Structures are given as structure tokens and as C-alpha cells.
Amino acid sequence: MTAAEQTEFPRPLRVESVGARGRVEKLAATPAECALLAARFDILSVESLAAEIEVRPHRRDGLALSGRLVADVTQACIISLEPVPEHIEVAFERVFEPGAADPDENFSVDDLFDPEAQDPPEPLIGGMVDLGELVAEELALSLDPYPRAPGAEIPAAYRAEDEAIASDEAQTTHRPFSVLKGGRET
């Protein structure tokens, strides 16, 4: 890993260090790493981040990981900008295989419509997995995209404006897609 590829929470693991029975890795971010992750995710703070990951051999030279992360973060309310604390606990699983295709290369639109489809293996590059980056990615996916402080309300002036726009849209008689239903445009 070059200096340009350095992550905020590096915890590299070599495939050959995982025995036939597997192993358990316990990770905890330092205060400095928490601050770097908060800056990366553009949130107010990451107070704590810890994970426990079971690492097992998978197929020939791959790894299967299953773990759980626990974090305490603070984000800004989308309405008032007040601090909104959040406790996160999430389980995750990942599979890494050497030679696995880059997901962007074999992407199919059909993949978007099958929620039951299993995620493809991730590429194992250089015989190493960065467990810290994996945990950071899972944390990012788990953050509330619209944090809202208790009692935070959109000001009445803005609600009235939104309601007026919605009412105008509902009264619109021009329906350009009605021809697709076999009706005629009005």
C-alpha cells in the first residue's frame, strides 16, 4: 500500500496469516483515527469504532469474513444543524478471492433488480485485505443519511411553499406520459 492509498483506519491482514481454522480479529479505532474517519464522512465526530471479525479460508486462496461493528457517532441535524448522536451496531459479511472481477466490469442492470442475489466476491489484491477499510466502509453504509434532532421541524413558511408547489403539480392537466398508457394527451 502506497502513501497515496493509506486509509484512515489501516488494519492490513495477509491471507497466509490465516490458518486452516481461521481466526478472530478485534479492531478498535484510536481517537486520531476516529477524527480522520469523521472528516472523511463529513460528520461531526466518531466517538468510538470497534469491530470483531471472524476470518476463514475460502476456496483456494480466498477469505470469507463475517463480523460485527459497534460505533458511536454524531452527525448534524439536517434541519437545525444540532448534534444528533447515533449508536450503530451492524453485522456484515464479505468474501475476497484472488482474480475476482472488478464489479464495475461485469455490472448488469439486472443486478439492481434482484435483492436476493448474493454479492459477488471482492478482488483480493496482493494477498491482503485491509480489515480497517472494510469496517470503515460498513460504517459509512450504516450512517443515517438524514439525521434529525428530536423536535426539529421544517419552518412553517417552507412547508407552506412545498404544499403550494405540490398542489400546483396535482392540478396540472398536461400529462405527457398518458400516451404511453394508450390514452390521449390532455
N, CA, C and O atoms as a DFTB+ gen file, in Angstrom:
744 C
 N C O
     1  1       0.849      -1.175       0.000
     2  2       0.000       0.000       0.000
     3  2       0.897       1.241       0.000
     4  3       1.778       1.375       0.849
     5  1       0.674       2.123      -0.932
     6  2       1.482       3.330      -1.024
     7  2       0.927       4.388      -0.085
     8  3      -0.172       4.255       0.454
     9  1       1.714       5.442       0.096
    10  2       1.266       6.537       0.968
    11  2      -0.022       7.161       0.430
    12  3      -0.876       7.592       1.204
    13  1      -0.162       7.209      -0.913
    14  2      -1.358       7.793      -1.519
    15  2      -2.599       6.938      -1.249
    16  3      -3.715       7.457      -1.252
    17  1      -2.417       5.631      -1.015
    18  2      -3.533       4.731      -0.774
    19  2      -3.792       4.511       0.715
    20  3      -4.677       3.734       1.072
    21  1      -3.055       5.163       1.572
    22  2      -3.192       4.988       3.016
    23  2      -4.608       5.350       3.450
    24  3      -5.143       6.382       3.046
    25  1      -5.207       4.502       4.268
    26  2      -6.551       4.750       4.759
    27  2      -6.490       5.361       6.159
    28  3      -5.431       5.411       6.784
    29  1      -7.633       5.820       6.631
    30  2      -7.718       6.445       7.949
    31  2      -7.628       5.421       9.083
    32  3      -7.246       5.757      10.204
    33  1      -7.984       4.177       8.781
    34  2      -8.089       3.136       9.810
    35  2      -7.447       1.853       9.262
    36  3      -8.138       0.854       9.062
    37  1      -6.129       1.877       9.019
    38  2      -5.485       0.728       8.364
    39  2      -5.292      -0.459       9.315
    40  3      -4.741      -0.322      10.407
    41  1      -5.761      -1.618       8.868
    42  2      -5.554      -2.860       9.598
    43  2      -5.352      -3.972       8.561
    44  3      -6.236      -4.805       8.362
    45  1      -4.185      -3.982       7.903
    46  2      -3.955      -4.978       6.847
    47  2      -3.823      -6.392       7.414
    48  3      -3.287      -6.604       8.502
    49  1      -4.327      -7.339       6.641
    50  2      -4.254      -8.744       7.018
    51  2      -3.824      -9.536       5.789
    52  3      -4.454      -9.457       4.735
    53  1      -2.745     -10.300       5.935
    54  2      -2.262     -11.148       4.845
    55  2      -3.001     -12.483       4.865
    56  3      -3.244     -13.049       5.931
    57  1      -3.356     -12.979       3.686
    58  2      -4.087     -14.233       3.574
    59  2      -3.321     -15.377       4.223
    60  3      -3.917     -16.209       4.908
    61  1      -2.012     -15.429       4.017
    62  2      -1.226     -16.547       4.549
    63  2      -1.151     -16.549       6.077
    64  3      -0.738     -17.546       6.670
    65  1      -1.542     -15.454       6.716
    66  2      -1.523     -15.413       8.180
    67  2      -2.766     -16.062       8.794
    68  3      -2.846     -16.244      10.008
    69  1      -3.732     -16.408       7.939
    70  2      -4.962     -17.042       8.408
    71  2      -4.787     -18.547       8.264
    72  3      -4.643     -19.052       7.151
    73  1      -4.799     -19.256       9.366
    74  2      -4.633     -20.709       9.345
    75  2      -5.867     -21.415       8.807
    76  3      -6.868     -20.776       8.483
    77  1      -5.789     -22.717       8.715
    78  2      -6.885     -23.529       8.187
    79  2      -8.148     -23.401       9.032
    80  3      -9.255     -23.550       8.515
    81  1      -7.993     -23.127      10.319
    82  2      -9.152     -22.988      11.207
    83  2      -9.692     -21.564      11.250
    84  3     -10.754     -21.320      11.822
    85  1      -8.973     -20.629      10.650
    86  2      -9.402     -19.240      10.699
    87  2      -8.931     -18.559      11.963
    88  3      -8.174     -19.130      12.749
    89  1      -9.379     -17.348      12.149
    90  2      -9.009     -16.598      13.352
    91  2     -10.002     -15.456      13.553
    92  3     -10.782     -15.118      12.662
    93  1      -9.950     -14.884      14.729
    94  2     -10.810     -13.749      15.057
    95  2      -9.931     -12.525      15.247
    96  3      -8.939     -12.568      15.974
    97  1     -10.299     -11.441      14.592
    98  2      -9.580     -10.170      14.705
    99  2     -10.470      -9.172      15.433
   100  3     -11.638      -8.999      15.086
   101  1      -9.910      -8.520      16.443
   102  2     -10.630      -7.471      17.164
   103  2      -9.957      -6.148      16.837
   104  3      -8.749      -5.992      17.015
   105  1     -10.751      -5.195      16.355
   106  2     -10.228      -3.894      15.950
   107  2     -10.873      -2.791      16.779
   108  3     -12.048      -2.873      17.136
   109  1     -10.096      -1.769      17.075
   110  2     -10.629      -0.584      17.746
   111  2      -9.880       0.630      17.208
   112  3      -8.649       0.648      17.176
   113  1     -10.619       1.626      16.793
   114  2     -10.015       2.845      16.254
   115  2      -9.501       3.720      17.388
   116  3     -10.133       3.844      18.437
   117  1      -8.348       4.321      17.157
   118  2      -7.789       5.272      18.118
   119  2      -8.544       6.595      17.995
   120  3      -9.251       6.801      17.008
   121  1      -8.413       7.498      18.971
   122  2      -9.057       8.811      18.838
   123  2      -8.621       9.550      17.559
   124  3      -9.440      10.210      16.920
   125  1      -7.349       9.442      17.191
   126  2      -6.883      10.110      15.965
   127  2      -7.543       9.495      14.731
   128  3      -7.926      10.216      13.810
   129  1      -7.678       8.167      14.707
   130  2      -8.334       7.505      13.579
   131  2      -9.812       7.870      13.515
   132  3     -10.361       8.055      12.428
   133  1     -10.460       7.975      14.677
   134  2     -11.867       8.396      14.718
   135  2     -12.030       9.792      14.127
   136  3     -12.975      10.046      13.379
   137  1     -11.114      10.691      14.459
   138  2     -11.184      12.062      13.924
   139  2     -11.004      12.054      12.403
   140  3     -11.698      12.785      11.696
   141  1     -10.085      11.239      11.900
   142  2      -9.872      11.148      10.451
   143  2     -11.099      10.572       9.741
   144  3     -11.461      11.027       8.656
   145  1     -11.733       9.580      10.349
   146  2     -12.946       8.998       9.756
   147  2     -14.092      10.002       9.759
   148  3     -14.847      10.077       8.790
   149  1     -14.232      10.771      10.827
   150  2     -15.282      11.804      10.873
   151  2     -15.082      12.813       9.757
   152  3     -16.043      13.232       9.113
   153  1     -13.838      13.204       9.529
   154  2     -13.551      14.146       8.440
   155  2     -13.867      13.506       7.089
   156  3     -14.435      14.159       6.213
   157  1     -13.507      12.244       6.917
   158  2     -13.764      11.544       5.657
   159  2     -15.261      11.476       5.359
   160  3     -15.674      11.685       4.219
   161  1     -16.071      11.187       6.372
   162  2     -17.513      11.030       6.172
   163  2     -18.278      12.338       6.338
   164  3     -19.504      12.361       6.222
   165  1     -17.565      13.423       6.607
   166  2     -18.156      14.748       6.759
   167  2     -19.261      14.749       7.824
   168  3     -20.365      15.246       7.601
   169  1     -18.928      14.181       8.983
   170  2     -19.837      14.195      10.121
   171  2     -19.130      14.883      11.282
   172  3     -17.921      15.107      11.227
   173  1     -19.873      15.218      12.329
   174  2     -19.294      15.971      13.433
   175  2     -18.220      15.190      14.177
   176  3     -17.151      15.724      14.473
   177  1     -18.507      13.909      14.485
   178  2     -17.494      13.127      15.186
   179  2     -17.797      11.633      15.129
   180  3     -18.939      11.210      14.952
   181  1     -16.744      10.865      15.283
   182  2     -16.836       9.427      15.535
   183  2     -16.219       9.267      16.921
   184  3     -15.005       9.393      17.085
   185  1     -17.057       8.990      17.915
   186  2     -16.568       8.868      19.287
   187  2     -15.866       7.539      19.517
   188  3     -14.863       7.464      20.226
   189  1     -16.413       6.484      18.902
   190  2     -15.798       5.162      19.053
   191  2     -16.152       4.300      17.857
   192  3     -17.195       4.466      17.224
   193  1     -15.251       3.374      17.568
   194  2     -15.474       2.409      16.490
   195  2     -14.699       1.152      16.831
   196  3     -13.481       1.189      17.002
   197  1     -15.404       0.050      16.927
   198  2     -14.774      -1.240      17.231
   199  2     -15.460      -2.311      16.395
   200  3     -16.621      -2.175      16.010
   201  1     -14.719      -3.376      16.122
   202  2     -15.289      -4.486      15.361
   203  2     -14.621      -5.781      15.768
   204  3     -13.468      -5.806      16.198
   205  1     -15.371      -6.849      15.621
   206  2     -14.836      -8.189      15.804
   207  2     -15.165      -8.950      14.525
   208  3     -16.323      -9.032      14.116
   209  1     -14.123      -9.506      13.899
   210  2     -14.288     -10.141      12.595
   211  2     -13.737     -11.559      12.634
   212  3     -12.589     -11.779      13.019
   213  1     -14.563     -12.518      12.233
   214  2     -14.106     -13.893      12.073
   215  2     -13.611     -14.037      10.632
   216  3     -14.349     -13.772       9.682
   217  1     -12.367     -14.453      10.485
   218  2     -11.745     -14.606       9.175
   219  2     -11.507     -16.095       8.940
   220  3     -10.864     -16.769       9.746
   221  1     -12.036     -16.598       7.821
   222  2     -11.893     -18.015       7.494
   223  2     -11.351     -18.176       6.075
   224  3     -11.599     -17.330       5.215
   225  1     -10.615     -19.252       5.831
   226  2     -10.196     -19.520       4.456
   227  2     -11.437     -19.768       3.591
   228  3     -12.440     -20.301       4.065
   229  1     -11.353     -19.377       2.332
   230  2     -12.470     -19.557       1.411
   231  2     -11.923     -20.073       0.088
   232  3     -11.038     -19.466      -0.515
   233  1     -12.453     -21.176      -0.340
   234  2     -11.995     -21.818      -1.569
   235  2     -10.488     -21.978      -1.555
   236  3      -9.916     -22.370      -0.538
   237  1      -9.853     -21.687      -2.647
   238  2      -8.421     -21.974      -2.747
   239  2      -7.559     -20.963      -2.002
   240  3      -6.867     -21.332      -1.054
   241  1      -7.585     -19.711      -2.405
   242  2      -6.729     -18.695      -1.786
   243  2      -7.516     -17.487      -1.312
   244  3      -6.953     -16.402      -1.164
   245  1      -8.799     -17.656      -1.074
   246  2      -9.618     -16.522      -0.690
   247  2      -9.897     -16.477       0.798
   248  3      -9.435     -17.319       1.567
   249  1     -10.660     -15.478       1.177
   250  2     -11.056     -15.302       2.574
   251  2     -12.548     -15.027       2.650
   252  3     -13.107     -14.334       1.800
   253  1     -13.187     -15.576       3.675
   254  2     -14.570     -15.250       3.994
   255  2     -14.551     -14.561       5.354
   256  3     -13.956     -15.066       6.306
   257  1     -15.200     -13.418       5.438
   258  2     -15.215     -12.650       6.678
   259  2     -16.642     -12.433       7.129
   260  3     -17.523     -12.145       6.320
   261  1     -16.866     -12.570       8.416
   262  2     -18.150     -12.193       8.997
   263  2     -17.831     -11.473      10.304
   264  3     -16.996     -11.910      11.096
   265  1     -18.517     -10.371      10.494
   266  2     -18.190      -9.590      11.672
   267  2     -19.319      -8.709      12.134
   268  3     -20.423      -8.716      11.589
   269  1     -19.004      -7.958      13.149
   270  2     -19.966      -7.013      13.732
   271  2     -19.204      -5.775      14.146
   272  3     -18.151      -5.859      14.777
   273  1     -19.746      -4.626      13.784
   274  2     -19.124      -3.373      14.214
   275  2     -20.056      -2.647      15.160
   276  3     -21.279      -2.746      15.062
   277  1     -19.449      -1.918      16.075
   278  2     -20.177      -1.094      17.040
   279  2     -19.523       0.279      17.003
   280  3     -18.302       0.400      17.111
   281  1     -20.343       1.306      16.851
   282  2     -19.800       2.664      16.766
   283  2     -20.756       3.655      17.419
   284  3     -21.967       3.440      17.482
   285  1     -20.177       4.732      17.897
   286  2     -20.945       5.885      18.369
   287  2     -20.478       7.076      17.550
   288  3     -19.289       7.395      17.517
   289  1     -21.425       7.731      16.887
   290  2     -21.107       8.865      16.020
   291  2     -22.045      10.027      16.337
   292  3     -23.078       9.848      16.982
   293  1     -21.673      11.206      15.880
   294  2     -22.532      12.378      15.990
   295  2     -22.558      13.072      14.643
   296  3     -21.519      13.394      14.066
   297  1     -23.780      13.295      14.151
   298  2     -23.965      13.995      12.884
   299  2     -24.752      15.279      13.135
   300  3     -25.330      15.458      14.208
   301  1     -24.773      16.154      12.163
   302  2     -25.550      17.392      12.262
   303  2     -26.963      17.136      11.750
   304  3     -27.154      16.502      10.712
   305  1     -27.944      17.632      12.487
   306  2     -29.351      17.525      12.088
   307  2     -29.536      18.206      10.733
   308  3     -28.988      19.282      10.497
   309  1     -30.304      17.582       9.848
   310  2     -30.494      18.149       8.508
   311  2     -31.359      19.401       8.518
   312  3     -31.405      20.129       7.527
   313  1     -32.042      19.658       9.626
   314  2     -32.897      20.836       9.706
   315  2     -32.267      21.930      10.556
   316  3     -32.138      23.072      10.114
   317  1     -31.873      21.578      11.787
   318  2     -31.398      22.596      12.732
   319  2     -29.878      22.662      12.855
   320  3     -29.347      23.610      13.435
   321  1     -29.180      21.677      12.321
   322  2     -27.727      21.536      12.439
   323  2     -27.274      21.208      13.863
   324  3     -26.078      21.231      14.151
   325  1     -28.224      20.903      14.757
   326  2     -27.876      20.482      16.114
   327  2     -27.199      19.119      16.049
   328  3     -27.455      18.345      15.126
   329  1     -26.333      18.815      17.023
   330  2     -25.699      17.493      17.054
   331  2     -26.736      16.389      17.300
   332  3     -27.609      16.517      18.158
   333  1     -26.617      15.304      16.526
   334  2     -27.502      14.151      16.665
   335  2     -26.637      12.922      16.915
   336  3     -26.013      12.405      15.989
   337  1     -26.596      12.447      18.167
   338  2     -25.801      11.242      18.449
   339  2     -26.512      10.005      17.912
   340  3     -27.740       9.943      17.862
   341  1     -25.709       9.029      17.514
   342  2     -26.269       7.782      16.986
   343  2     -25.379       6.614      17.419
   344  3     -24.154       6.679      17.314
   345  1     -26.006       5.562      17.899
   346  2     -25.293       4.327      18.244
   347  2     -25.560       3.340      17.112
   348  3     -26.713       3.112      16.745
   349  1     -24.508       2.758      16.561
   350  2     -24.634       1.848      15.420
   351  2     -24.089       0.480      15.801
   352  3     -22.989       0.367      16.343
   353  1     -24.854      -0.535      15.518
   354  2     -24.405      -1.924      15.636
   355  2     -24.874      -2.615      14.369
   356  3     -26.068      -2.634      14.071
   357  1     -23.938      -3.181      13.624
   358  2     -24.300      -3.817      12.369
   359  2     -23.424      -5.035      12.105
   360  3     -22.220      -5.018      12.360
   361  1     -24.049      -6.090      11.590
   362  2     -23.326      -7.295      11.190
   363  2     -23.032      -7.204       9.689
   364  3     -23.776      -6.572       8.939
   365  1     -21.955      -7.835       9.271
   366  2     -21.600      -7.812       7.854
   367  2     -20.866      -9.085       7.473
   368  3     -20.318      -9.791       8.319
   369  1     -20.872      -9.359       6.174
   370  2     -20.145     -10.497       5.614
   371  2     -19.530     -10.066       4.295
   372  3     -20.123      -9.299       3.538
   373  1     -18.339     -10.568       4.035
   374  2     -17.669     -10.298       2.765
   375  2     -16.848     -11.511       2.369
   376  3     -16.378     -12.263       3.224
   377  1     -16.680     -11.695       1.071
   378  2     -15.834     -12.750       0.530
   379  2     -14.826     -12.094      -0.406
   380  3     -15.185     -11.257      -1.234
   381  1     -13.564     -12.481      -0.266
   382  2     -12.487     -11.979      -1.114
   383  2     -11.845     -13.160      -1.824
   384  3     -11.544     -14.179      -1.202
   385  1     -11.635     -13.018      -3.138
   386  2     -10.985     -14.068      -3.918
   387  2      -9.964     -13.440      -4.866
   388  3     -10.215     -12.385      -5.448
   389  1      -8.809     -14.098      -5.016
   390  2      -7.859     -13.593      -6.000
   391  2      -8.459     -13.765      -7.394
   392  3      -9.110     -14.770      -7.678
   393  1      -8.240     -12.799      -8.237
   394  2      -8.748     -12.872      -9.605
   395  2     -10.221     -12.553      -9.731
   396  3     -10.766     -12.628     -10.832
   397  1     -10.887     -12.198      -8.640
   398  2     -12.298     -11.815      -8.738
   399  2     -12.386     -10.572      -9.603
   400  3     -11.546      -9.676      -9.515
   401  1     -13.391     -10.529     -10.424
   402  2     -13.545      -9.416     -11.361
   403  2     -13.915      -8.140     -10.624
   404  3     -14.588      -8.166      -9.594
   405  1     -13.467      -7.042     -11.169
   406  2     -13.888      -5.738     -10.672
   407  2     -15.388      -5.655     -10.911
   408  3     -15.828      -5.862     -12.042
   409  1     -16.198      -5.357      -9.885
   410  2     -17.654      -5.343     -10.058
   411  2     -18.121      -4.416     -11.172
   412  3     -19.145      -4.689     -11.798
   413  1     -17.409      -3.339     -11.436
   414  2     -17.820      -2.414     -12.485
   415  2     -17.677      -3.024     -13.868
   416  3     -18.405      -2.642     -14.784
   417  1     -16.742      -3.976     -14.044
   418  2     -16.517      -4.579     -15.348
   419  2     -17.657      -5.501     -15.756
   420  3     -18.020      -5.544     -16.931
   421  1     -18.226      -6.236     -14.811
   422  2     -19.258      -7.215     -15.124
   423  2     -20.637      -6.772     -14.649
   424  3     -21.516      -7.606     -14.431
   425  1     -20.826      -5.496     -14.491
   426  2     -22.085      -4.980     -13.970
   427  2     -23.210      -5.195     -14.970
   428  3     -23.050      -4.969     -16.169
   429  1     -24.331      -5.630     -14.462
   430  2     -25.522      -5.808     -15.272
   431  2     -26.666      -5.060     -14.601
   432  3     -26.776      -5.051     -13.375
   433  1     -27.510      -4.437     -15.401
   434  2     -28.659      -3.725     -14.853
   435  2     -29.561      -4.702     -14.103
   436  3     -30.227      -4.316     -13.142
   437  1     -29.589      -5.964     -14.534
   438  2     -30.410      -6.972     -13.849
   439  2     -29.977      -7.128     -12.394
   440  3     -30.797      -7.487     -11.550
   441  1     -28.705      -6.868     -12.082
   442  2     -28.213      -6.975     -10.713
   443  2     -28.939      -6.016      -9.774
   444  3     -29.043      -6.278      -8.576
   445  1     -29.437      -4.917     -10.309
   446  2     -30.135      -3.936      -9.487
   447  2     -31.503      -4.418      -9.033
   448  3     -32.038      -3.926      -8.039
   449  1     -32.073      -5.377      -9.753
   450  2     -33.452      -5.770      -9.503
   451  2     -33.604      -7.096      -8.780
   452  3     -34.722      -7.592      -8.639
   453  1     -32.504      -7.684      -8.317
   454  2     -32.591      -8.942      -7.600
   455  2     -32.051      -8.755      -6.189
   456  3     -30.856      -8.924      -5.947
   457  1     -32.945      -8.401      -5.252
   458  2     -32.475      -8.163      -3.879
   459  2     -31.972      -9.421      -3.192
   460  3     -31.258      -9.341      -2.192
   461  1     -32.341     -10.586      -3.722
   462  2     -31.915     -11.850      -3.129
   463  2     -30.569     -12.325      -3.674
   464  3     -29.992     -13.281      -3.156
   465  1     -30.069     -11.666      -4.711
   466  2     -28.811     -12.098      -5.325
   467  2     -27.664     -11.940      -4.332
   468  3     -27.592     -10.963      -3.587
   469  1     -26.788     -12.907      -4.342
   470  2     -25.629     -12.860      -3.456
   471  2     -24.596     -11.906      -4.043
   472  3     -24.384     -11.878      -5.255
   473  1     -23.956     -11.125      -3.178
   474  2     -22.920     -10.222      -3.645
   475  2     -21.767     -11.029      -4.227
   476  3     -21.399     -12.068      -3.678
   477  1     -21.199     -10.564      -5.327
   478  2     -20.058     -11.280      -5.892
   479  2     -18.835     -11.099      -4.992
   480  3     -18.773     -10.142      -4.220
   481  1     -17.856     -12.016      -5.083
   482  2     -16.651     -11.843      -4.267
   483  2     -15.897     -10.583      -4.669
   484  3     -15.920     -10.165      -5.826
   485  1     -15.238      -9.995      -3.697
   486  2     -14.414      -8.822      -3.964
   487  2     -13.017      -9.279      -4.346
   488  3     -12.564     -10.336      -3.907
   489  1     -12.337      -8.491      -5.159
   490  2     -10.994      -8.904      -5.568
   491  2     -10.010      -8.871      -4.404
   492  3      -9.982      -7.922      -3.620
   493  1      -9.218      -9.908      -4.310
   494  2      -8.158      -9.991      -3.310
   495  2      -6.880      -9.594      -4.026
   496  3      -6.381     -10.337      -4.871
   497  1      -6.356      -8.440      -3.694
   498  2      -5.207      -7.878      -4.406
   499  2      -3.966      -7.987      -3.540
   500  3      -3.948      -7.534      -2.395
   501  1      -2.935      -8.590      -4.096
   502  2      -1.673      -8.705      -3.387
   503  2      -1.727      -9.597      -2.162
   504  3      -0.873      -9.489      -1.282
   505  1      -2.723     -10.483      -2.089
   506  2      -2.816     -11.392      -0.964
   507  2      -3.119     -10.712       0.352
   508  3      -2.782     -11.234       1.415
   509  1      -3.759      -9.537       0.293
   510  2      -4.001      -8.774       1.514
   511  2      -5.399      -8.154       1.516
   512  3      -5.928      -7.776       0.471
   513  1      -5.984      -8.059       2.712
   514  2      -7.266      -7.389       2.925
   515  2      -7.050      -6.357       4.018
   516  3      -6.433      -6.656       5.040
   517  1      -7.550      -5.146       3.813
   518  2      -7.482      -4.115       4.842
   519  2      -8.775      -4.179       5.650
   520  3      -9.801      -3.637       5.239
   521  1      -8.715      -4.844       6.803
   522  2      -9.900      -5.006       7.642
   523  2     -10.428      -3.667       8.138
   524  3     -11.639      -3.492       8.270
   525  1      -9.541      -2.727       8.411
   526  2      -9.968      -1.411       8.876
   527  2     -10.770      -0.679       7.816
   528  3     -11.776      -0.043       8.132
   529  1     -10.340      -0.757       6.561
   530  2     -11.076      -0.108       5.477
   531  2     -12.431      -0.770       5.284
   532  3     -13.423      -0.090       5.019
   533  1     -12.480      -2.075       5.413
   534  2     -13.744      -2.798       5.314
   535  2     -14.715      -2.305       6.397
   536  3     -15.888      -2.064       6.114
   537  1     -14.232      -2.159       7.620
   538  2     -15.072      -1.678       8.725
   539  2     -15.495      -0.224       8.471
   540  3     -16.640       0.145       8.735
   541  1     -14.580       0.591       7.961
   542  2     -14.917       1.986       7.649
   543  2     -16.020       2.049       6.592
   544  3     -16.933       2.867       6.700
   545  1     -15.940       1.194       5.574
   546  2     -16.973       1.164       4.536
   547  2     -18.322       0.767       5.122
   548  3     -19.345       1.366       4.792
   549  1     -18.326      -0.239       5.990
   550  2     -19.580      -0.677       6.621
   551  2     -20.161       0.436       7.496
   552  3     -21.377       0.625       7.536
   553  1     -19.298       1.168       8.190
   554  2     -19.767       2.297       8.992
   555  2     -20.413       3.341       8.099
   556  3     -21.495       3.840       8.410
   557  1     -19.764       3.676       6.996
   558  2     -20.312       4.681       6.078
   559  2     -21.691       4.261       5.563
   560  3     -22.594       5.090       5.458
   561  1     -21.851       2.984       5.245
   562  2     -23.134       2.489       4.752
   563  2     -24.215       2.510       5.837
   564  3     -25.404       2.546       5.520
   565  1     -23.820       2.487       7.091
   566  2     -24.760       2.412       8.211
   567  2     -25.179       3.770       8.757
   568  3     -26.114       3.849       9.554
   569  1     -24.509       4.834       8.346
   570  2     -24.859       6.163       8.852
   571  2     -26.253       6.570       8.392
   572  3     -26.648       6.292       7.260
   573  1     -26.985       7.222       9.268
   574  2     -28.304       7.747       8.916
   575  2     -28.114       8.839       7.872
   576  3     -27.437       9.830       8.148
   577  1     -28.692       8.690       6.682
   578  2     -28.486       9.705       5.650
   579  2     -29.211      11.022       5.936
   580  3     -28.864      12.057       5.367
   581  1     -30.217      10.987       6.817
   582  2     -30.978      12.188       7.149
   583  2     -31.138      12.308       8.667
   584  3     -32.247      12.166       9.180
   585  1     -30.049      12.567       9.386
   586  2     -30.168      12.658      10.845
   587  2     -31.057      13.842      11.238
   588  3     -30.952      14.934      10.679
   589  1     -31.925      13.595      12.203
   590  2     -32.867      14.639      12.606
   591  2     -32.928      14.691      14.126
   592  3     -33.179      13.679      14.781
   593  1     -32.699      15.868      14.679
   594  2     -32.761      16.063      16.124
   595  2     -34.205      15.941      16.591
   596  3     -35.122      16.305      15.854
   597  1     -34.423      15.436      17.801
   598  2     -35.795      15.350      18.326
   599  2     -36.445      16.729      18.332
   600  3     -35.859      17.708      18.793
   601  1     -37.653      16.784      17.818
   602  2     -38.401      18.042      17.797
   603  2     -38.026      18.983      16.666
   604  3     -38.642      20.040      16.533
   605  1     -37.051      18.645      15.857
   606  2     -36.666      19.519      14.749
   607  2     -37.769      19.507      13.691
   608  3     -38.155      18.448      13.197
   609  1     -38.256      20.662      13.359
   610  2     -39.342      20.802      12.392
   611  2     -38.927      21.740      11.273
   612  3     -38.183      22.697      11.485
   613  1     -39.414      21.453      10.098
   614  2     -39.200      22.372       8.975
   615  2     -40.043      23.609       9.249
   616  3     -41.224      23.474       9.570
   617  1     -39.478      24.819       9.135
   618  2     -40.247      26.034       9.400
   619  2     -41.530      26.089       8.559
   620  3     -41.543      25.669       7.402
   621  1     -42.596      26.608       9.153
   622  2     -43.914      26.646       8.517
   623  2     -43.879      27.335       7.158
   624  3     -44.582      26.913       6.240
   625  1     -43.078      28.382       7.011
   626  2     -43.013      29.099       5.732
   627  2     -42.541      28.172       4.611
   628  3     -43.036      28.251       3.487
   629  1     -41.590      27.301       4.916
   630  2     -41.095      26.372       3.898
   631  2     -42.105      25.260       3.624
   632  3     -42.247      24.818       2.483
   633  1     -42.813      24.801       4.669
   634  2     -43.832      23.760       4.477
   635  2     -44.946      24.283       3.594
   636  3     -45.411      23.569       2.705
   637  1     -45.392      25.529       3.819
   638  2     -46.463      26.112       3.020
   639  2     -46.040      26.224       1.563
   640  3     -46.840      25.981       0.660
   641  1     -44.780      26.593       1.333
   642  2     -44.271      26.712      -0.032
   643  2     -44.263      25.347      -0.722
   644  3     -44.649      25.240      -1.886
   645  1     -43.823      24.300      -0.009
   646  2     -43.803      22.948      -0.567
   647  2     -45.216      22.456      -0.870
   648  3     -45.451      21.819      -1.896
   649  1     -46.158      22.756       0.032
   650  2     -47.535      22.341      -0.180
   651  2     -48.146      23.046      -1.387
   652  3     -48.917      22.441      -2.132
   653  1     -47.809      24.312      -1.584
   654  2     -48.320      25.054      -2.738
   655  2     -47.771      24.471      -4.036
   656  3     -48.502      24.346      -5.019
   657  1     -46.518      24.123      -4.045
   658  2     -45.912      23.518      -5.236
   659  2     -46.572      22.176      -5.527
   660  3     -46.891      21.882      -6.679
   661  1     -46.777      21.365      -4.501
   662  2     -47.408      20.062      -4.684
   663  2     -48.834      20.213      -5.190
   664  3     -49.277      19.439      -6.038
   665  1     -49.557      21.205      -4.678
   666  2     -50.927      21.448      -5.113
   667  2     -50.954      21.871      -6.574
   668  3     -51.800      21.404      -7.338
   669  1     -50.031      22.757      -6.975
   670  2     -49.955      23.191      -8.375
   671  2     -49.656      22.014      -9.288
   672  3     -50.223      21.911     -10.376
   673  1     -48.778      21.135      -8.859
   674  2     -48.424      19.967      -9.672
   675  2     -49.610      19.026      -9.805
   676  3     -49.804      18.424     -10.861
   677  1     -50.411      18.888      -8.742
   678  2     -51.566      17.999      -8.780
   679  2     -52.647      18.528      -9.710
   680  3     -53.404      17.744     -10.282
   681  1     -52.732      19.845      -9.871
   682  2     -53.755      20.440     -10.712
   683  2     -53.338      20.527     -12.173
   684  3     -54.139      20.921     -13.021
   685  1     -52.116      20.171     -12.474
   686  2     -51.637      20.246     -13.843
   687  2     -52.441      19.294     -14.710
   688  3     -52.596      18.120     -14.373
   689  1     -52.954      19.799     -15.830
   690  2     -53.744      18.961     -16.725
   691  2     -52.886      18.331     -17.815
   692  3     -53.314      17.364     -18.446
   693  1     -51.720      18.842     -18.045
   694  2     -50.831      18.290     -19.062
   695  2     -50.195      17.011     -18.517
   696  3     -49.464      17.053     -17.528
   697  1     -50.464      15.908     -19.142
   698  2     -49.940      14.624     -18.704
   699  2     -49.182      13.992     -19.872
   700  3     -49.758      13.221     -20.639
   701  1     -47.893      14.315     -20.011
   702  2     -47.140      13.876     -21.184
   703  2     -46.976      12.366     -21.314
   704  3     -46.755      11.872     -22.419
   705  1     -47.077      11.628     -20.224
   706  2     -46.871      10.181     -20.312
   707  2     -48.175       9.408     -20.504
   708  3     -48.158       8.180     -20.579
   709  1     -49.290      10.106     -20.584
   710  2     -50.562       9.413     -20.759
   711  2     -50.620       8.678     -22.094
   712  3     -51.327       7.677     -22.210
   713  1     -49.890       9.154     -23.107
   714  2     -49.888       8.465     -24.400
   715  2     -49.261       7.078     -24.277
   716  3     -49.567       6.197     -25.082
   717  1     -48.402       6.867     -23.302
   718  2     -47.793       5.555     -23.116
   719  2     -48.815       4.547     -22.591
   720  3     -48.674       3.345     -22.818
   721  1     -49.829       5.024     -21.901
   722  2     -50.873       4.144     -21.379
   723  2     -51.962       3.875     -22.423
   724  3     -52.882       3.096     -22.176
   725  1     -51.858       4.500     -23.551
   726  2     -52.878       4.318     -24.575
   727  2     -53.934       5.406     -24.540
   728  3     -54.856       5.420     -25.356
   729  1     -53.793       6.317     -23.589
   730  2     -54.734       7.430     -23.517
   731  2     -54.273       8.543     -24.437
   732  3     -53.290       8.391     -25.162
   733  1     -54.958       9.622     -24.410
   734  2     -54.511      10.752     -25.227
   735  2     -54.031      11.859     -24.326
   736  3     -54.453      11.975     -23.175
   737  1     -53.149      12.668     -24.859
   738  2     -52.574      13.764     -24.090
   739  2     -53.631      14.833     -23.921
   740  3     -54.333      15.170     -24.874
   741  1     -53.755      15.371     -22.712
   742  2     -54.760      16.396     -22.456
   743  2     -54.117      17.730     -22.265
   744  3     -54.810      18.722     -22.038
